[in-house]
Amino acid sequence: MPILIEVKNISTALSDAAVQTALAAVQAQVAEDVAPIWENEPATLTLISQTASFSDGAWQFIVADTPEQVSQNAPGAAGDHDAEGGVPVGYAFAKITMDAGMDPNVTISHEVLEMIGDSLIDQANQWSDLPNPLFLAQELCDPVEDDSLAYSKNGVMVSDFVTPKYFVPGSAGPWDFGEHLSAPSTLATGGYQLTWDPTNGWQQQLTQEKANRTGVACDPILAPYPTHDEGARPQRPGAP
């Protein structure tokens, strides 16, 4: 059954026409690029008016200026996705994205793809077993989220994303659609991933470049979750 994602634009930074153009490109990306790799259902992204109610059964997506505008506890974030009452909900914060010198179309793509990859924020992949178990949150775009890795879809820049092989130790690539990664469970420039182990709980693994922006200084670069800088695109996973 196709995924229906209804989108409201309450941002002052992006027009409805600009959002509609982004949605058409992301819908094509999901059908043509993501689905053949992840075997997800195609998605229909429909822009509805600010005053309309979301339809029963539809996933919800809101393009806003800031997290505070929609009462989201994600200060400084460019985007987010969550599950509220069992309904997948995504957010793109256009003003924060643009103020950080980033492309809001990439943020919209990033969050839609991650909703599809983990709609209820409950998917994690086991990377290692006892005595040192480690789980990786199934976030499709975080490891390759930097705008420099985005690609054009129907003339619109959209986010790169990882493949299922990314979560499999020793697997052969490609590990991301753009083939920027050199091995599974690695990070491209500006990327990060969320990991969980019984001792430390959730931690955010950062590249040095992103660590420099957040002020985190450690090697290996692991920071307690959440740690995000201006323009990060974070998520909120639960324990696996």
BALO-270309 format. One line per 3 residues: their letters; for each residue x, y, z of N, C-alpha, C, O. Coordinates in steps of 0.2 Angstrom, whole numbers, plus 5000, padded with zeros to 4 digits. Example, Ala and Ser with C-alpha at 12.3 -4.5 7.8 and 13.67 -1.06 7.14 Angstrom:
% residues 2
AS = 5066/4972/5039/5062/4978/5039/5066/4984/5039/5071/4983/5042; 5064/4989/5035/5068/4995/5036/5064/5000/5039/5067/5006/5040
This chain:
% residues 240
MPI = 5004/4994/5000/5000/5000/5000/5004/5006/5000/5009/5007/5004; 5003/5011/4995/5008/5017/4995/5007/5021/5002/5002/5021/5005; 5013/5024/5003/5013/5028/5009/5010/5035/5007/5013/5038/5002
LIE = 5006/5038/5011/5003/5044/5010/5006/5049/5015/5005/5048/5021; 5010/5054/5013/5013/5059/5017/5009/5066/5015/5010/5068/5010; 5006/5069/5020/5003/5075/5019/5007/5080/5022/5010/5080/5028
VKN = 5008/5086/5019/5013/5091/5021/5010/5098/5021/5006/5100/5017; 5011/5101/5027/5009/5108/5028/5015/5112/5028/5021/5111/5031; 5015/5118/5025/5020/5123/5025/5018/5129/5029/5014/5133/5027
IST = 5021/5130/5035/5020/5136/5039/5026/5140/5039/5026/5145/5044; 5031/5139/5035/5037/5143/5035/5036/5149/5032/5032/5150/5027; 5039/5154/5034/5040/5161/5031/5045/5161/5026/5046/5166/5022
ALS = 5050/5156/5026/5056/5156/5022/5055/5153/5015/5059/5154/5011; 5050/5148/5015/5049/5145/5008/5042/5146/5006/5037/5145/5010; 5041/5147/5000/5034/5148/4997/5031/5141/4996/5034/5136/4996
DAA = 5024/5141/4995/5021/5134/4994/5024/5131/4987/5024/5125/4987; 5025/5136/4983/5027/5133/4976/5034/5130/4977/5035/5125/4974; 5038/5133/4981/5045/5130/4982/5045/5123/4985/5048/5119/4984
VQT = 5040/5123/4990/5039/5117/4994/5036/5111/4989/5039/5106/4989; 5032/5113/4985/5029/5109/4980/5034/5106/4975/5034/5100/4974; 5038/5110/4973/5044/5108/4969/5048/5103/4972/5050/5098/4969
ALA = 5050/5104/4979/5054/5100/4982/5050/5093/4983/5053/5088/4983; 5044/5093/4985/5040/5087/4986/5040/5083/4980/5040/5076/4980; 5039/5086/4974/5039/5082/4968/5046/5078/4967/5046/5072/4965
AVQ = 5051/5082/4968/5058/5078/4967/5059/5073/4972/5061/5068/4971; 5057/5074/4979/5058/5069/4984/5053/5063/4982/5055/5057/4983; 5047/5064/4980/5043/5058/4978/5046/5054/4973/5046/5048/4973
AQV = 5049/5057/4968/5053/5054/4963/5059/5050/4965/5060/5044/4963; 5062/5053/4970/5068/5050/4973/5066/5044/4977/5069/5039/4976; 5061/5044/4981/5058/5038/4984/5057/5033/4980/5058/5027/4981
AED = 5053/5034/4974/5051/5029/4970/5056/5026/4966/5057/5020/4964; 5061/5030/4963/5066/5028/4958/5072/5026/4961/5076/5022/4958; 5074/5029/4967/5081/5028/4970/5081/5024/4976/5085/5019/4977
VAP = 5076/5026/4981/5076/5022/4987/5072/5016/4987/5075/5011/4989; 5067/5015/4984/5063/5009/4984/5066/5003/4981/5066/4998/4983; 5070/5004/4975/5073/4998/4972/5079/4995/4977/5080/4989/4977
IWE = 5081/4999/4982/5086/4997/4986/5084/4995/4993/5086/4990/4995; 5079/4999/4996/5076/4997/5002/5070/4993/5002/5067/4991/5007; 5067/4992/4996/5061/4989/4995/5055/4991/4999/5050/4988/5001
NEP = 5055/4998/5000/5049/5001/5003/5044/5003/4998/5045/5002/4992; 5038/5004/5000/5032/5006/4996/5033/5013/4993/5037/5017/4997; 5031/5015/4987/5031/5021/4985/5027/5026/4990/5023/5024/4993
ATL = 5029/5032/4989/5026/5037/4994/5023/5043/4989/5026/5045/4984; 5017/5045/4991/5014/5051/4988/5014/5057/4993/5012/5056/4999; 5018/5062/4991/5018/5068/4995/5014/5073/4993/5014/5076/4987
TLI = 5009/5075/4997/5004/5080/4995/5004/5086/5000/5003/5085/5006; 5004/5092/4997/5004/5098/5000/4997/5100/5002/4993/5100/4997; 4995/5101/5008/4989/5103/5010/4989/5110/5013/4994/5113/5015
SQT = 4983/5113/5014/4983/5120/5017/4985/5120/5024/4984/5115/5028; 4987/5126/5027/4989/5127/5034/4983/5125/5038/4984/5123/5044; 4977/5127/5036/4971/5126/5040/4968/5119/5040/4964/5117/5044
ASF = 4970/5115/5035/4967/5108/5034/4969/5104/5040/4975/5104/5042; 4965/5099/5041/4967/5093/5046/4970/5088/5042/4969/5086/5036; 4975/5085/5045/4978/5079/5042/4973/5073/5042/4969/5072/5046
SDG = 4974/5069/5036/4969/5064/5035/4971/5058/5040/4977/5057/5041; 4966/5054/5042/4967/5048/5046/4971/5043/5041/4970/5042/5036; 4976/5041/5045/4981/5036/5041/4986/5039/5037/4991/5035/5035
AWQ = 4986/5046/5037/4992/5049/5033/4998/5050/5038/4997/5052/5044; 5004/5050/5035/5010/5052/5039/5010/5060/5038/5007/5063/5033; 5013/5063/5043/5012/5070/5043/5019/5073/5043/5024/5071/5045
FIV = 5019/5079/5039/5026/5082/5038/5024/5090/5038/5020/5092/5035; 5029/5093/5042/5028/5101/5043/5034/5104/5041/5039/5103/5043; 5034/5109/5036/5039/5113/5035/5038/5120/5039/5033/5123/5038
ADT = 5042/5121/5043/5042/5127/5048/5048/5131/5047/5053/5129/5044; 5048/5136/5051/5055/5140/5052/5059/5138/5057/5065/5137/5055; 5057/5136/5063/5061/5134/5068/5057/5128/5072/5051/5127/5071
PEQ = 5061/5124/5076/5058/5119/5080/5053/5122/5085/5047/5120/5087; 5054/5128/5088/5050/5132/5093/5043/5133/5090/5038/5133/5093; 5043/5134/5083/5037/5136/5080/5032/5130/5080/5026/5131/5080
VSQ = 5034/5124/5081/5030/5118/5082/5031/5114/5088/5029/5109/5089; 5034/5118/5093/5035/5115/5100/5039/5109/5100/5037/5104/5104; 5044/5109/5096/5048/5103/5095/5055/5105/5099/5058/5110/5099
NAP = 5057/5100/5104/5063/5101/5108/5069/5099/5104/5072/5094/5106; 5071/5103/5099/5077/5101/5095/5080/5108/5093/5080/5109/5087; 5082/5111/5098/5085/5118/5097/5091/5118/5092/5095/5114/5092
GAA = 5090/5123/5087/5096/5123/5082/5095/5118/5076/5100/5118/5072; 5091/5113/5077/5090/5108/5072/5087/5111/5065/5083/5115/5065; 5090/5108/5060/5087/5109/5053/5081/5105/5051/5077/5107/5047
GDH = 5081/5099/5055/5075/5095/5053/5075/5089/5059/5080/5089/5063; 5070/5086/5059/5068/5081/5064/5063/5076/5061/5059/5078/5057; 5063/5070/5064/5057/5066/5063/5056/5062/5069/5060/5060/5073
DAE = 5049/5060/5070/5047/5057/5077/5041/5053/5075/5039/5052/5069; 5038/5050/5080/5032/5046/5080/5028/5049/5086/5029/5048/5091; 5022/5052/5084/5018/5055/5089/5011/5051/5089/5007/5052/5084
GGV = 5010/5047/5094/5003/5044/5095/5003/5038/5089/4998/5036/5087; 5009/5035/5088/5009/5030/5083/5009/5032/5075/5009/5028/5071; 5009/5039/5074/5009/5042/5068/5016/5045/5066/5019/5049/5070
PVG = 5019/5043/5061/5026/5046/5059/5025/5053/5057/5020/5055/5053; 5029/5057/5060/5029/5065/5059/5036/5067/5057/5041/5065/5061; 5036/5071/5052/5043/5074/5050/5043/5081/5050/5037/5084/5049
YAF = 5049/5084/5051/5049/5092/5051/5055/5094/5047/5060/5091/5048; 5054/5099/5043/5060/5103/5040/5060/5110/5043/5054/5113/5042; 5065/5112/5045/5065/5119/5048/5069/5124/5043/5075/5124/5043
AKI = 5065/5127/5039/5068/5130/5033/5073/5136/5035/5078/5137/5032; 5070/5140/5040/5074/5146/5041/5081/5144/5044/5086/5147/5043; 5081/5139/5049/5087/5137/5052/5092/5134/5047/5098/5135/5047
TMD = 5089/5130/5042/5093/5127/5037/5096/5132/5033/5102/5132/5031; 5092/5137/5031/5095/5142/5026/5100/5147/5030/5105/5149/5027; 5099/5148/5036/5103/5153/5040/5110/5149/5041/5115/5152/5042
AGM = 5110/5142/5041/5116/5138/5042/5120/5137/5035/5125/5134/5034; 5117/5141/5030/5120/5140/5023/5118/5133/5020/5122/5131/5015; 5113/5130/5022/5111/5123/5019/5105/5124/5015/5102/5129/5015
DPN = 5104/5119/5011/5098/5118/5006/5092/5115/5010/5092/5110/5012; 5087/5119/5010/5081/5116/5013/5078/5110/5009/5074/5106/5012; 5079/5110/5003/5077/5104/4999/5080/5098/5002/5077/5092/5002
VTI = 5087/5098/5003/5090/5093/5006/5088/5090/5013/5087/5084/5014; 5086/5095/5017/5083/5094/5023/5076/5090/5022/5075/5085/5026; 5072/5092/5018/5065/5089/5017/5067/5082/5014/5064/5077/5017
SHE = 5071/5081/5010/5073/5074/5007/5075/5070/5013/5073/5064/5014; 5080/5073/5017/5083/5069/5022/5078/5066/5027/5078/5060/5029; 5073/5071/5029/5068/5069/5034/5063/5064/5031/5061/5059/5035
VLE = 5061/5065/5025/5056/5060/5022/5059/5053/5021/5056/5048/5023; 5066/5053/5019/5069/5047/5018/5070/5043/5025/5069/5037/5025; 5071/5047/5030/5072/5044/5037/5066/5042/5040/5065/5037/5044
MIG = 5060/5045/5038/5054/5043/5040/5052/5036/5037/5050/5031/5040; 5054/5035/5031/5053/5029/5027/5057/5023/5030/5055/5018/5031; 5063/5025/5032/5068/5020/5034/5066/5018/5041/5068/5012/5043
DSL = 5063/5022/5045/5062/5021/5052/5056/5025/5054/5057/5030/5058; 5050/5023/5052/5044/5027/5053/5042/5028/5060/5039/5033/5062; 5043/5023/5064/5041/5024/5071/5047/5025/5076/5046/5024/5082
IDQ = 5053/5026/5074/5059/5027/5078/5060/5021/5082/5061/5022/5088; 5060/5015/5079/5061/5009/5083/5065/5004/5080/5065/4998/5082; 5069/5006/5074/5073/5001/5071/5080/5002/5072/5083/5008/5072
ANQ = 5084/4997/5074/5091/4997/5075/5094/4991/5073/5091/4985/5073; 5100/4991/5070/5103/4985/5067/5109/4983/5072/5113/4987/5074; 5109/4977/5073/5115/4974/5078/5121/4974/5074/5122/4970/5069
WSD = 5126/4977/5076/5133/4977/5073/5137/4972/5076/5141/4969/5072; 5137/4971/5082/5141/4966/5085/5138/4963/5091/5133/4965/5094; 5140/4957/5093/5137/4953/5098/5141/4953/5104/5146/4956/5105
LPN = 5138/4949/5109/5142/4949/5116/5149/4946/5115/5150/4942/5110; 5154/4949/5118/5153/4952/5125/5153/4960/5124/5152/4964/5129; 5153/4963/5118/5153/4970/5116/5147/4971/5111/5149/4973/5106
PLF = 5141/4970/5113/5136/4972/5108/5135/4979/5106/5136/4983/5111; 5134/4980/5100/5133/4987/5098/5127/4987/5093/5127/4983/5088; 5123/4992/5093/5118/4993/5088/5118/5000/5085/5120/5005/5088
LAQ = 5116/5000/5079/5116/5006/5075/5109/5008/5073/5105/5004/5070; 5107/5014/5075/5101/5016/5073/5100/5016/5065/5104/5018/5062; 5094/5014/5063/5093/5014/5056/5091/5021/5053/5085/5022/5051
ELC = 5096/5025/5053/5095/5032/5050/5098/5032/5043/5104/5031/5043; 5094/5033/5038/5096/5032/5031/5101/5038/5029/5105/5037/5024; 5100/5044/5032/5104/5049/5029/5110/5052/5033/5114/5055/5031
DPV = 5109/5051/5040/5114/5054/5044/5121/5053/5042/5125/5058/5042; 5124/5047/5040/5131/5046/5039/5133/5050/5033/5139/5051/5032; 5128/5052/5028/5130/5055/5022/5126/5061/5021/5124/5063/5016
EDD = 5125/5065/5027/5120/5070/5027/5122/5077/5024/5118/5081/5023; 5129/5078/5023/5132/5084/5021/5129/5086/5014/5128/5082/5010; 5128/5093/5014/5125/5095/5007/5130/5094/5002/5128/5094/4996
SLA = 5136/5094/5003/5141/5093/4998/5140/5086/4994/5143/5085/4989; 5137/5081/4998/5136/5074/4995/5129/5074/4992/5127/5068/4989; 5125/5079/4992/5118/5079/4989/5119/5078/4981/5124/5079/4978
YSK = 5113/5076/4978/5113/5075/4971/5107/5078/4968/5102/5079/4972; 5107/5079/4962/5101/5082/4959/5096/5077/4956/5097/5072/4953; 5089/5078/4958/5084/5074/4956/5079/5079/4953/5076/5083/4956
NGV = 5078/5078/4947/5073/5082/4943/5075/5090/4944/5070/5094/4945; 5081/5091/4944/5083/5098/4945/5083/5101/4952/5085/5107/4953; 5082/5097/4957/5082/5098/4964/5087/5094/4968/5087/5088/4967
MVS = 5091/5098/4972/5096/5094/4976/5092/5090/4982/5088/5093/4986; 5094/5083/4982/5091/5079/4987/5097/5075/4991/5102/5075/4989; 5095/5073/4997/5100/5070/5001/5103/5063/4998/5099/5059/4996
DFV = 5109/5062/4999/5112/5055/4998/5109/5051/5004/5106/5053/5009; 5109/5044/5003/5107/5040/5009/5111/5033/5008/5113/5031/5003; 5111/5030/5014/5114/5023/5015/5110/5018/5012/5104/5018/5012
TPK = 5113/5012/5010/5110/5006/5008/5109/5001/5014/5113/5002/5019; 5105/4996/5014/5105/4991/5019/5112/4988/5020/5113/4986/5026; 5116/4988/5015/5123/4985/5016/5127/4989/5022/5132/4986/5024
YFV = 5125/4995/5023/5129/4999/5027/5129/4996/5034/5134/4997/5038; 5124/4993/5036/5123/4990/5043/5125/4983/5044/5124/4980/5049; 5129/4980/5038/5131/4973/5039/5139/4973/5039/5142/4975/5034
PGS = 5141/4971/5044/5149/4970/5045/5152/4966/5039/5149/4961/5038; 5157/4969/5036/5161/4965/5031/5157/4965/5024/5159/4961/5020; 5152/4968/5023/5148/4968/5017/5152/4971/5012/5156/4976/5013
AGP = 5150/4969/5005/5153/4973/4999/5148/4979/4998/5142/4978/4999; 5151/4984/4995/5147/4990/4994/5143/4989/4987/5142/4984/4985; 5139/4994/4985/5140/5001/4988/5136/5002/4995/5131/4998/4996
WDF = 5139/5006/4999/5136/5007/5006/5131/5013/5006/5128/5014/5011; 5132/5017/5001/5127/5023/5000/5126/5024/4993/5129/5022/4989; 5120/5027/4991/5118/5028/4985/5123/5032/4980/5124/5030/4975
GEH = 5126/5037/4983/5131/5041/4980/5138/5038/4979/5143/5041/4976; 5139/5032/4983/5145/5029/4983/5151/5033/4986/5157/5033/4983; 5150/5037/4991/5155/5041/4994/5158/5037/5000/5164/5039/5002
LSA = 5155/5032/5003/5158/5028/5009/5162/5023/5006/5162/5020/5001; 5167/5021/5010/5172/5016/5009/5171/5009/5012/5175/5005/5011; 5167/5009/5017/5166/5003/5021/5159/5004/5024/5156/5009/5025
PST = 5156/4998/5027/5150/4999/5031/5152/5002/5037/5157/5002/5040; 5146/5005/5040/5147/5009/5047/5153/5014/5047/5156/5014/5052; 5153/5018/5042/5158/5023/5041/5155/5030/5040/5149/5029/5039
LAT = 5158/5035/5041/5155/5042/5040/5158/5046/5035/5164/5046/5034; 5154/5049/5030/5157/5053/5026/5158/5060/5029/5156/5061/5035; 5161/5065/5025/5162/5072/5028/5156/5075/5031/5150/5075/5027
GGY = 5156/5077/5037/5150/5080/5040/5145/5075/5042/5139/5077/5044; 5146/5069/5042/5141/5064/5044/5141/5062/5051/5146/5064/5055; 5136/5058/5053/5136/5056/5060/5132/5050/5060/5128/5049/5056
QLT = 5132/5046/5066/5127/5041/5067/5126/5040/5074/5130/5041/5078; 5120/5037/5076/5118/5035/5082/5120/5028/5084/5117/5024/5080; 5123/5027/5089/5125/5020/5091/5122/5019/5098/5122/5023/5102
WDP = 5121/5012/5100/5119/5011/5107/5122/5004/5109/5123/5000/5105; 5124/5005/5115/5127/4999/5119/5125/4999/5126/5123/5004/5128; 5125/4993/5129/5122/4993/5136/5125/4997/5141/5122/4999/5146
TNG = 5132/4999/5140/5135/5003/5145/5134/5010/5144/5133/5014/5149; 5134/5012/5138/5134/5020/5137/5127/5022/5135/5126/5028/5134; 5123/5018/5133/5116/5020/5130/5117/5023/5123/5122/5021/5119
WQQ = 5113/5027/5121/5114/5031/5114/5120/5036/5115/5120/5040/5119; 5124/5035/5109/5129/5040/5108/5129/5042/5101/5127/5039/5097; 5132/5048/5100/5132/5051/5093/5139/5050/5091/5144/5054/5094
QLT = 5140/5047/5086/5147/5046/5083/5148/5051/5077/5144/5052/5073; 5153/5056/5078/5154/5061/5074/5160/5061/5070/5165/5058/5072; 5160/5064/5064/5166/5065/5060/5170/5071/5064/5167/5075/5067
QEK = 5177/5071/5063/5180/5077/5066/5178/5084/5064/5177/5088/5068; 5176/5084/5057/5173/5090/5055/5167/5092/5059/5166/5098/5061; 5162/5088/5060/5156/5089/5064/5158/5090/5071/5155/5095/5074
ANR = 5162/5087/5074/5164/5088/5081/5167/5095/5082/5166/5098/5087; 5171/5097/5077/5174/5104/5077/5168/5109/5078/5169/5114/5081; 5163/5108/5074/5157/5113/5074/5153/5112/5081/5150/5117/5083
TGV = 5153/5106/5084/5149/5105/5090/5153/5107/5096/5150/5108/5101; 5160/5107/5095/5164/5109/5101/5166/5102/5105/5169/5103/5110; 5164/5096/5102/5166/5090/5105/5173/5089/5103/5175/5089/5097
ACD = 5177/5087/5108/5184/5085/5107/5186/5078/5110/5187/5078/5116; 5186/5073/5106/5187/5066/5109/5189/5062/5104/5187/5063/5098; 5193/5056/5105/5195/5052/5100/5195/5045/5103/5199/5043/5108
PIL = 5190/5040/5101/5186/5041/5095/5181/5047/5097/5179/5048/5102; 5178/5050/5092/5173/5055/5093/5166/5052/5094/5162/5051/5090; 5165/5052/5101/5159/5050/5103/5156/5055/5108/5160/5057/5112
APY = 5150/5057/5107/5147/5062/5112/5140/5059/5114/5137/5055/5110; 5138/5060/5120/5132/5058/5123/5126/5061/5118/5127/5067/5116; 5121/5057/5117/5116/5060/5113/5111/5064/5118/5110/5061/5123
PTH = 5108/5069/5115/5109/5072/5109/5115/5077/5109/5115/5081/5114; 5118/5078/5104/5123/5083/5103/5122/5086/5096/5125/5082/5091; 5119/5092/5095/5119/5094/5088/5120/5101/5088/5119/5105/5092
DEG = 5123/5103/5082/5125/5110/5081/5120/5113/5077/5115/5110/5075; 5121/5120/5076/5116/5124/5071/5116/5121/5065/5121/5120/5061; 5110/5118/5062/5110/5115/5056/5110/5108/5056/5111/5105/5050
ARP = 5110/5105/5062/5111/5097/5062/5104/5095/5060/5099/5098/5060; 5103/5088/5058/5097/5085/5056/5096/5079/5061/5098/5074/5059; 5094/5080/5067/5095/5075/5072/5088/5070/5072/5083/5072/5069
QRP = 5089/5065/5076/5083/5061/5077/5083/5059/5084/5087/5060/5088; 5077/5056/5086/5076/5054/5093/5075/5046/5093/5069/5044/5094; 5080/5042/5093/5078/5035/5094/5077/5033/5101/5079/5036/5106
GAP = 5073/5027/5102/5073/5024/5109/5078/5018/5109/5082/5017/5104; 5078/5015/5115/5083/5009/5115/5081/5004/5111/5075/5002/5110; 5085/5000/5108/5084/4994/5104/5081/4988/5108/5079/4983/5105
